[in-house]
Amino acid sequence: MSSHKKIFLDTNVFLYARGKGHPYKNPCARLILAMADGSFTREWGAPAVDSEVFQEILYFYSQRGNPRSGLEVCRDLLVFNLEIFPIGSLEVERMIELGEKYLGKGLPPRDLIHAAAMLTHGIDVIISADTHFDIIEGVRRLDPAHPIPSFRT
């Protein structure tokens, strides 16, 4: 899709940006605006997600009795031309490997699949509020509330 470095965006970036009254709301909303105006790709790289991000968004809103909002958020994300990685057998195999190594260390299973997709597709940076990504070898987490260094080449 792009020759730029790819940066994985965790589900919580989209949820906080759309949410209410949380310290991560404004920083995450700024990332979404940067995707909209193209500065995200210029400064940091091509935004990428896996298909599970969409499932998590829909699940989140459905659990709160508002599946229509979940569908709206998913639809809205498609306008950003994100690279969306499918979850297939390679990602599942990598998820199992990561699970054997990290599950007892506080890494939620839903995030194992994101880490597996990242590593399978050669992505080493994730923007996420979730500090448990910090324990995964080969993954560098950037906190959306802190300045994100430029990866311009």
C-alpha positions as CSV (number, residue, x, y, z in Angstrom):
1,M,0.0,0.0,0.0
2,S,2.7,2.5,1.0
3,S,6.4,2.6,1.1
4,H,6.3,4.5,4.4
5,K,7.0,2.9,7.7
6,K,3.8,1.4,9.0
7,I,2.5,2.3,12.5
8,F,-0.1,0.1,14.1
9,L,-3.0,1.9,15.8
10,D,-4.6,0.1,18.7
11,T,-8.3,0.1,19.1
12,N,-8.2,2.4,22.2
13,V,-6.9,5.3,20.0
14,F,-10.2,5.2,18.1
15,L,-12.4,4.6,21.2
16,Y,-10.8,7.4,23.2
17,A,-11.0,9.8,20.2
18,R,-14.7,9.2,20.0
19,G,-15.4,9.0,23.7
20,K,-16.1,11.5,26.3
21,G,-14.2,13.2,29.1
22,H,-11.1,11.1,29.3
23,P,-7.5,12.4,29.4
24,Y,-6.7,10.4,26.2
25,K,-9.6,11.9,24.3
26,N,-7.8,15.0,22.9
27,P,-4.5,13.3,22.2
28,C,-6.3,10.5,20.3
29,A,-8.5,12.9,18.5
30,R,-5.4,14.8,17.3
31,L,-4.1,11.5,15.8
32,I,-7.3,11.0,13.9
33,L,-7.2,14.6,12.6
34,A,-3.6,14.0,11.6
35,M,-4.7,11.0,9.6
36,A,-7.4,13.1,8.0
37,D,-5.0,15.9,6.8
38,G,-2.2,13.5,5.8
39,S,0.3,14.7,8.4
40,F,0.2,11.4,10.2
41,T,1.7,9.6,7.2
42,R,4.2,12.4,6.6
43,E,5.5,12.5,10.2
44,W,5.1,9.0,11.5
45,G,4.2,6.5,8.8
46,A,1.3,4.8,7.2
47,P,-1.4,4.0,9.7
48,A,-2.3,0.3,9.9
49,V,-4.7,-1.9,11.9
50,D,-5.8,-5.5,11.7
51,S,-9.4,-6.7,11.1
52,E,-9.8,-7.4,14.8
53,V,-9.7,-3.6,15.6
54,F,-13.0,-3.3,13.8
55,Q,-14.4,-6.3,15.7
56,E,-13.3,-4.8,19.0
57,I,-14.9,-1.4,18.2
58,L,-18.2,-3.1,17.3
59,Y,-18.1,-5.3,20.4
60,F,-17.3,-2.3,22.6
61,Y,-20.3,-0.3,21.4
62,S,-22.6,-3.4,21.3
63,Q,-21.8,-4.2,24.9
64,R,-23.0,-0.7,25.8
65,G,-26.2,-1.1,23.9
66,N,-25.2,1.1,21.0
67,P,-24.1,-1.2,18.1
68,R,-25.2,1.5,15.6
69,S,-22.4,3.8,16.9
70,G,-19.9,1.0,16.6
71,L,-20.9,0.5,12.9
72,E,-20.6,4.3,12.4
73,V,-17.1,4.3,13.9
74,C,-16.1,1.3,11.7
75,R,-17.5,3.0,8.6
76,D,-15.7,6.3,9.5
77,L,-12.4,4.5,9.8
78,L,-12.5,3.3,6.2
79,V,-12.2,6.8,4.9
80,F,-8.7,7.0,6.3
81,N,-7.4,4.4,3.8
82,L,-5.8,2.5,6.7
83,E,-3.9,-0.6,5.8
84,I,-6.0,-3.4,7.2
85,F,-4.3,-6.7,7.8
86,P,-6.4,-9.8,7.8
87,I,-6.1,-12.4,10.6
88,G,-5.1,-15.7,9.1
89,S,-3.3,-18.8,10.0
90,L,0.1,-17.1,10.3
91,E,-1.2,-14.5,12.7
92,V,-3.0,-17.2,14.8
93,E,0.2,-19.3,14.9
94,R,2.2,-16.2,16.1
95,M,-0.6,-15.4,18.6
96,I,-0.2,-18.8,20.1
97,E,3.6,-18.4,20.3
98,L,3.2,-15.0,22.0
99,G,0.5,-16.4,24.3
100,E,2.9,-19.1,25.5
101,K,5.5,-16.5,26.2
102,Y,3.4,-13.6,27.6
103,L,-0.1,-14.7,28.7
104,G,0.8,-15.1,32.3
105,K,2.4,-11.6,32.3
106,G,-0.8,-9.5,32.0
107,L,-1.1,-9.3,28.3
108,P,-4.8,-9.6,27.4
109,P,-5.6,-12.2,24.8
110,R,-7.3,-9.6,22.5
111,D,-4.0,-7.7,22.3
112,L,-2.0,-10.9,21.5
113,I,-3.7,-11.0,18.1
114,H,-2.7,-7.3,17.4
115,A,0.9,-8.0,18.4
116,A,0.9,-11.1,16.3
117,A,-0.5,-9.2,13.2
118,M,2.1,-6.5,13.8
119,L,5.1,-8.8,14.0
120,T,3.8,-11.0,11.1
121,H,3.7,-7.9,8.9
122,G,7.0,-6.4,10.0
123,I,5.5,-3.6,12.1
124,D,7.4,-2.7,15.2
125,V,5.6,0.4,16.5
126,I,2.1,0.6,18.0
127,I,0.4,3.7,19.3
128,S,-1.6,2.6,22.3
129,A,-2.5,3.7,25.8
130,D,-2.1,0.1,26.9
131,T,1.2,-0.3,28.8
132,H,1.2,-4.1,28.5
133,F,2.5,-3.8,25.0
134,D,5.7,-2.6,26.6
135,I,6.6,-6.2,27.6
136,I,6.5,-7.6,24.0
137,E,9.9,-8.1,22.5
138,G,10.1,-6.5,19.1
139,V,7.3,-4.0,19.8
140,R,7.7,-0.4,20.6
141,R,4.7,1.3,22.2
142,L,4.1,5.0,21.8
143,D,1.7,6.6,24.2
144,P,-0.8,8.8,22.4
145,A,-0.6,11.3,25.3
146,H,3.1,12.0,24.7
147,P,4.8,13.6,21.8
148,I,5.4,11.0,19.0
149,P,8.8,11.2,17.4
150,S,8.9,11.7,13.7
151,F,9.9,8.7,11.6
152,R,10.4,10.8,8.4
153,T,13.1,9.2,6.2
